[in-house]
Structure formats: structure tokens, C-alpha cells
């Protein structure tokens, strides 16, 4: 019988990625790259990567959201891991941050989340956490792609060396206890009315349970997943539902999560949306007053409102900006020793509590702030920062060209920057997951900003005609 070949090392792995984007691999389920055969190869690569320098077979957790295609992808990944001798621990539908937590608490070697976050149900994706509970850096993802392209050379055990898969029956309970314990021990939610919209996604059971176990009266919507309704007219993408429910129920707060519950949109008691920038401003300024914000620094992306930067400076703090993507926010936080960061879209990272964005934990931090301040959310959100008018324009183009080669658009952008001076910003980027050019302009005159955004969109179309 032919002996299995020795494990290959990715010594020649290029430090660039083709499958992985800003948040894992993502696409239409059952269409490249989100196919069972690719997931099988990825499972083998993850097992090889996670088992590196380890005597025992790697233990790898797999969680997913509520998409129909999750079953297909889960089984393909598990088969690939088992074919390499790895042990698979299936957690079922769980929030992305739950898998990050369980990976570390169970001393697993890696955690895999099957989710396309806020995308429609026919999409799906794969995110990977290391044994430390943090998303893998670019270089590690590049090594995984190298291993996938050389997977025929990977040693495959036979007989008793083949891995096995088992289900973690109490995964949900473990996570709920963890999240509940991030809420201050001297506080209770008794007497508060909380609306939770779980977007028919991964937190459809865990989020309502956390708030109710802390004493709140919970009104849960978006908690009836059927495999095809995740994010559909629900959750953080469609906050009008939670807004209406807050007003109807006379609630103190509304919490709208996305499909994998790693981000949220908050709604105040008047039904007004409080986005990620406002939540960061509230929490950062409070933490500075308490001496809890490390180095008086908040980390966010280039997309956060200029008003957030000014609010931090007014309190003697500063805003550190990163590239778009919560993973880059986390990387900057870890590198600089900071403990609070996030994105305008609602990814909020409280590094003292969790290694990645967690919508439920973030909501609990807002509730704790409300209770400490003894003020309603509307008052806190209104006074924390003065928002600078911001226009976001998404343009679907015929071709995806490097931005620095789009001469017509760049000339137009430079004209706008000169007109704005120090009173605003222009930022243009390609979406990391969709074929869209994203144009952001900030400044004092919203009507003028809208005109400029349209000019930039037209210029971009001419560059790609």
C-alpha cells in the first residue's frame, strides 16, 4: 500500500490572496468559490494549518447561521477536516462571535463560521478564527490558499487515523452565559423593555435569551428562520421594523442584529436610529471619564463620520483610522494596545470582553451606559457628537479597475477635495465583497455633497466605459 506523503509546508506561499476578501470567502452558494468541492479542499487546508507543530490531531469548531446552504457547506468542510485526521465539533446555528469565544474557551485549534453576514440568503461565506479567537491575518489566509492548491500532496491518514465529527449540544448555553457575564454584576435589566430583531439569523435564540435572563422584558422579532428569510426585511439592514416595534411597545431600546450577529444598529426610545459612530462616541467618552479607555484612543475606519473624530478631540482623546473591515480595526487595536473600536455600520469591538465584534455584547454595553448615566438613549445619543453631513454613493460599474488608474474620476475627486479644504473629506474604494465602487463625501453642505457624489459617479462610469 502506498504510504501517505509527508505534510507539505507552505514555505513558498505568496503573501497575497485570491479567494479571501475583507471578511473571509464569500459568494453565491453552490457557485465558485462557495462550492462543496472547494469547501472540502479548504477543510483539508485548515486541518493541516491548525495541526501544524501539534502532536495530536487538531480540534476544529464549525458554526453557521440559518442559511439553507449551511448544511451543504458544513458537511463538506467537516469531511475535509476528517480526511486529514482532524476532530470536528459542530455547533449548529450560532453567532460569529460565539464561535470565536468557544474556540478559545474549549482550547480548540481553529474555529470556522459559515455565514455571509448581512448578504441575502442565496449567498454564503466562510470566516476562520485562530486558536486565539481572532480572525486570521492576511498571511495566514494566503498560506491556506497555498495549501488548497497543493492539497493532493497533503498526508491523509487511513484506518483509525481518520477524524470524526460530533455535535456540541450545549454550545448555545455556554455562549449565553459568557455574554451575560460581560454585563456589570451590580446592574440588572429588570424594569427595562427591550426589542430585539435577530434578522431570522444566527442569534434568533441567543439574543432574546441573554436580555431576558438579565431581567428585561423582551419583545423578539425576526426569530423565525426558515433557511431563506435571513436578513429579508429584518434586522440591522431594515431597522424600520425594530423602530416601529419600539414605539408600539414603549420600549427603552431596540437592538437590530445582522445575520451572523456580529454587528448591530441601536434604536432609541423615540424610534430614532443610533448608528455605530454614535454608539462609539457615547461609549468612548464615558470610558475616558472613567479612565477606562486605553491611551484615550478609539479605533475606527476611514468611513466613520468626521463628527466622531471631532468629538474625541473635544474630550482630549483621538480617533485612529484604519482600512475598512472589522478585522483591520481589531489588528490595529491589538498592535496599539487599545480596547475600543468599531465601524459606522455597527461592528463594535470591546476588546476587554470579546475578540471580535459582538452585537449582543455591544448592546449590553449601551444598556449599562444608560443605567449608569440615568438618562434615556435619545439624550445620550444626541449629545455625544455632532454629525457632519455625509453622502454615500454606491456605483455598479462594468469593469473593476484599480482606483489609481481611473484618471477622470481622480481628477474630479481632487477638485472636490480642494473645494472642501479642511471642512470635509472624500474617500473612494471598491467594495470588498460586491462589484461596487463606494464613494463617500463629507462636508458642511449636504445638497452640494450630493451633486459632487453624482459627478464622481459619472466620472467613474466614463473611466470604465
N, C-alpha and C positions, 0 to 999 in steps of 0.2 A: 504494500500500500504506500502511496506517495505521502511523504511526510509534509505537514504544512510548512510553508515558507516562513522565514523569520519575519518578525514585525519590522516594517519599514519605518524609517524616521523621516519626518518632513524637513530635512535639512535644507532642501532646495526650494522650499515653499516660497513663492513670490509674496511679497507683502502688499498684495492688492486683492480685492475681492470682486467676484463677478455675480455670484448668487446672492450674497448677503448685502442688504441695504442698510439704511439708518436704524432699522429695528428688526433685524433678522431677515429671513427669506419670506417673501410674500408674493401672492399672485392668485389667479383663479384656480380653485381646487380641481384637480384632475387634468390640468393643463400645465406644461412645463413652466416653472420648475416644481410646482406643488403636485407631483405625481407619486404614486406608490413606489415605483422603481427608484426614483431619486431619493425618496424618504428612506428606503431600505439601505441605500448606499450611505446616506447621512447617518443613519443609526449605527452602521459599522464604524464610520469615521469617528463619531462621538465616543463610542466604546473604546476605540483604540486611543483616542486623545485622552479620555478620562482615566484610562488604565495605565497611562504612561508612568513609569517609575513606581509602579504599585505591584506588590506581590500577589494580592488577591484580585479576583475579577471585580471590575467596577460595579458600583451600585448607582443606578440612574433613575431619577423620578421622571414621570411623564404626567403632565396635567393638560387640560384642554378647556376651551369654552364650549358653548352649546351648539356649535355649527354641525350640521348633518355630516359634513365631510370629515369631522374629527375622528369618527370611528375608523375610517379608511387609513388616515394618516397615522393614527395611534398604533394600529396593528403593524403597519409597515416599519415604523421606527422601532417598535418592540422586537420585531423579527430580526432586524439588522443588529440590534444590540445583543440579542440572544445568540445570534450566529457567531458573535465574537466572544462568547462566554460570559457576557455581562448579565447582571441581575436587574430586572426591570421592576419598578414599583409604580403601579398605575394608581393615580389619584382621582381620576374622573374629572368632572367639570369643577374647576377651581380657578379663582382669580390668579392672574400672573404673579402678583406679589406673594401669594400663598405658596407657590412653588419655590420662589426664591427663599422664603423663610424655612420651608420644610427641608430644602436641600441642606441648609446649614444645621438645622436642629437635629436632623437624622444622620448627620455626618456622611451624606451621600457624596458621590464624586462629581455629579452633574445633575442639572435639572433642565427639563425640556418643556416648553409651553407651546401648545398648538392653538394658535389664535391669530386672527387678522385684526384684532383690536376693534377700531371703530368702523372698519370696512363692512360692506354688505355681506350677507351670509354666503354667497357663492364664492367669495374669496376665502383664503385661509393662509396661515403663515406659521413659521417656526422660530421661536426665540430660545436661546440656550444660556443657562446660568452655570458658572463655575462652582466649585465646591465652597467658595466663599460667599455665595449668594449674589454675586454681581454678574451683570451681563459680560460676556466675553469681549475682550478688546479686539480691535481690527486684526491684529497679527494672529490671534488665536483662530479667528474665523477664516483667515487666509490659509492657515495650516489645515483646518477642517476641509476646505475645498481641495487642497493638495491631496489629502488622504482619500477623498472621494474619487479623485481622478486616478488614484493608484490602488483602489480598493481590491483589485484582483490579486495584489501582492500581499495583502494583509493575511497573517496567520489565522486560520479558522480551526477551532478545536472540534473534536468528534467525541462520540460516546458521552461519558459523564461530564466532559468539559463544556458541553453546550449549556448556555444560560437558561434561565427561567423567568417567567413574569408572574407577579402576584399583585393583588389589589390591596391598597391601604384603606381599610374600612373606616377608620376614624380620622381621615385626613381633614374633613370639614371641621370636626370638633377641635382638633389641635390648632387649626388656624384661628378659629373664633376666639379661643382662649388667649392666644398670642395677641390678637388685635385688641381685645377687651383690656388687656393689661397695659396697653400703651396709654390708656386714659388715666388721668390723675386719680390716685387711690382715695383722695379726700373729697372727690366730687361724684355726683350721681346725676343721671338724666331724668330722674323722677320729676314729673310735672311738665316736662317738655314734650312737644308734639313734633314729630319728625316725619317728613315724607321722603321715601326712598324709591327712586326709579332705577332698577337694575338693568334696564335695556334688554330684558329677556336673555341676559348673558350669564357670565361665569359666577357672578355674585348674587344670583337670584335667591339663594337660600342664606348665604353667609351674612350679607349686609343687613337685612332686616333683623336677623338673629342677634347680631352684635348690639345694635341700638336698643332692642327690646330687653336684652339681658342686663343692660346698664340702666334700665328703668324707664326708658322713653315710651310714650305711646306712639306706635309706628303705623304709618299708612303706606303700604307697599304697593307699587305698581310696576309694570314691566317685569313680572316674576312668573311668567307662564311660557317658558321656551318650548318651541316645537321643532327645533332644528333649522327652521328657515326664517324665523322672525327676529333674530338677534339684530339690535340697532335699528330695526324698522319702526320709524315714527316713535322712537322711545329713547330714553337715556340722555347722555350728555350731548348727542348730536341734535336732539329735538327737545330742548328744555321747556318748550311751551306746555307740555303735558304736566311736568312737575310744578311749573308756575301756577297753572290752573288749580292743581290739587292743593297746593299750599294755601291759596286764597280760600278755596272751598272748605278746607278743614280747619282754617285758622291756625295753621302750623307755625312754629318758630323758625323752621329752616327746611329747605328742600335740598336733597342730595341726589344729583343725577350722575350716574356712573356710565362708563362706556362698556363695550362688550366684554373686555377682559378685566375691567375694574381697576386698572392702574392709573386712571385719571378721573376727575370729576368736575362738574360745574355745580356751584352752590347757588341757591336761590334764597333771598331774604324773606322775611315775614310779610312783605308787601308784594311778593311775586316778582321782584326785580333780580336779574341775573348778576351774580358776582363772579367774575372770571378769575383765572389763575393769577393774573397780575395783582388784582385787588386782594386776593387771599394771601399772597406772598407779602404784600405791603403791610397788611394787618399783623401777620404773624412775625415778620421781621422786626417791625418797630416795637412790638410788645416784647419780643425776646431781647432786643437791645436794652430796653428799660430794665429788664430783669438780669442783664449781664449774661444771658444765655446764648446769644448769637456769636459764634466764634469769629474772632477777628473783625467783628462788626461788618461782615460781608455776606451778601446774598448773591447766589449764583443763578443766572437765568440765561436765556438765549438772545440772539440778535433780534428776535421777533417781539420781545417784551416792550411794552409801551415806554416812551421817554418819560412819562409821568412817574413810573416806578423808580427810574434812576434818580429823578429829582427828589422824590420822597425819601429815598435812602440818604441822599446827600444832606437833606434838610435836618435829618436826625443824627448826623455825624457818621453815617455809615457809607458803604459804597456797594455798587452793583457790578459784578463781574459777568461779562457776557461770553457765551460760547457759541459754537455752531448749533444748528437746530437738531434736536434729538435728545431725549432724556438721558441716554447713555453718556453723551458728551458732557451734560450737566453733572452727572454723577462722577465721571472721571475727573473733572475739574475740582469738584468738592473733595474728593479723596486726595488728589495731588496737593491741594492747598490747605487741607485741614479745616474745611468749612462744614457746617452741619445743616444748612437750609438752602434749598434750591428748587427750581422747577421751570415750568413753561406756562405761557399765557393760556395754552389750550387746556390746562388743568392737570398736567403731570406735576405733582408736588412731592418733593423728596425730603422727608425728615430723617436725616441720616442717623440721628440718635435712636431712632425706633426701627427703621427698615432700610434695606439695601437698595431699594428701587421705589418708584412711585407707587403709592397705595391710596386709592380713592377713599376707602373707608377710614384708614388712619388719618388722612388729611382732614376729613370731615369731623372726626373726633377732636382734632387739634383746634379747629374753628369753634366747635361747641365749648371746649374748655376755655378758650379765649373769651367767648361771650359770657360765660358764667363768672369768670374772674373779674371782667370789666363791669358786669351787671348792666350791660347795655344790649339793646337789640342789634341784630346783624346789620340792619339797614343803616343805623347810626355809625357803626364801626366801619362799614364799607365805604360810606360817603365821605368820611373824614380822613381816611388813611392815605389817599393820594388824589391828585388832580390829573385826570386823564388828558393826554394830548390827542387831538383828533387823529385817527389812523384809518387809512384806506387799504384794504387788501383786495387785490385783483388776481384771479386765477385764470390763466390763459392756456387752452389746449392748442398746441402747435403741431404742424405737420412733421417736423423733424426736431430731434433733440441735439442741439449744437452746444458746444462749450460757450458759456456766457461771455468770456473774453473775446470770442470771435464774432459776436453779434454787434457789429460796428454801429449800425443805425440806432439800435436801442441804447448802446453805451453812450453815444453822443447825446441822445435825448436825456438820459439819466444824469449826465454831467451838467446839462443845462438846468435841470430841476434842482440839483444839489446847490448850484451857485445861487439860484433864486431863494432857496430856503436858508442858506447860511447856517448859523448856529441854532436856528429855530426849529429844525426838523431833520429828518433822516430819509434816505432812500435805500432800500435793500431788495435785491432781486436774487432768486435762487430757483433751481429746479426742485420739484418735489422728490423726496427720496423713495416714494412708493407708487407714485402715479405720474403719467406723462403730462405733467402740467408745469408751466412756469408760474412761480408765485412772486407777485410784485407787491411790496409794502412801502407806503409813503406816510410819513408823519409830519405834521406842521400845524400852524395856528388856524388856517382857513380850510375847512373841510370841503367846501364846494370847489375850491381851486385844486385841492388834492385829488378829487375825483376826476377832474379834467386832465390833470397830469398823468394819472394812472391809465386813463384811456389812451393818451398819447403814447405812453410807454408800451402798452399792449399792441397798438397798431404798428409801432416801430419793430417790435419783436416779430410780428407776423411778416413784415417785409423782409426781415433777416432770414426767415425760414421758408419763404415762398418757393 
